[in-house]
Amino acid sequence: METSVSTSRRPYLIVRPARGWAALDLRELWQFRDLLLTLAGRDVRLRYRQTALGIAWVVLQPLLLSGIFTVIFGIIGKMPTAGIPPFLFSFAGLLGYGAFNSTLTKSSTSLVGNAHLVSKVYFPRLAIPLSTVFSSLIDFTVSLVVVLLLMAFYRVAPTGRMALMPALLVLFLAMGSGLGLFAAALTVSYRDVQYVVPVLVTALQLVSPIGFDSKIIPSWLLPWYMTLDPLAGLVEAFRWSVLGTGTVHWGYVAYSAAFALAVLLVGAAAFKQMERKFADVI
């Protein structure tokens, strides 16, 4: 009798918090793929709802930034642009960087912006910051159409190098997502992060070779520059794939690819580690 009682009291299932890489349950995230698409669609609909120009800002923002880079680096600085008109040169450089910028900026504040969902409903929290990738892809597609129109205007013919563009875009998105996951988790506890991220993104934008060619950098300084700015190699390779010309350092592109993968994995692991306290402090 005692044996049967002790056996009946034995629990059928012991629930423990997952640790390490086991916490990254990608199968569960796939099961909530409809939520990913819903959040992405809502972000696109709401982002420019209360603006006078609406969705036109998707085009106007990179155009205005390209104009600023053209004035600073092209007209005032007179920096070389590999024979490409400075405006098109800057716009093509901003194309890949914009995907990184958009993903990082939007994902860093995504949890705070969806606090009502985080505190009341269960779902894999990774779905919220990762949903920003879809809206970033929409912005990228619109900007890519503008680049193709500018290339036609300036009579710059596309080349077969464009086939490499999707792979480079994935690296930009991976780096933006990894940093965004880490920033989103930190923002839940430290709201200061949401003010620091835009400043850092702007600083990276200014030092990256968007409005200038890296061949102006002295050879002794180039390794330090490319190492400290892992986006630099990707920016130049992406512009090379779009315009078919420019400087590319493939060794540093490989370094940027490894850095992007490492940032994505570390960012996801850190996000899952801090996820347990989201509902309590958000």
WOMO-V728676 format. One record per helix or strand. SS is the DSSP state (hx for helix, st for strand). FROM is the first residue (numbers start at 1). LEN is the number of residues. If there is no record, write none. Layout:
ss = <SS;SS>
from = <FROM;FROM>
len = <LEN;LEN>
This chain:
ss = <hx;hx;hx;hx;hx;hx;hx;hx;hx;hx;hx;hx;hx;hx;hx;hx>
from = <2;20;26;33;54;86;110;115;126;132;160;193;214;219;231;250>
len = <7;4;6;15;23;23;4;4;5;23;30;15;3;10;13;32>
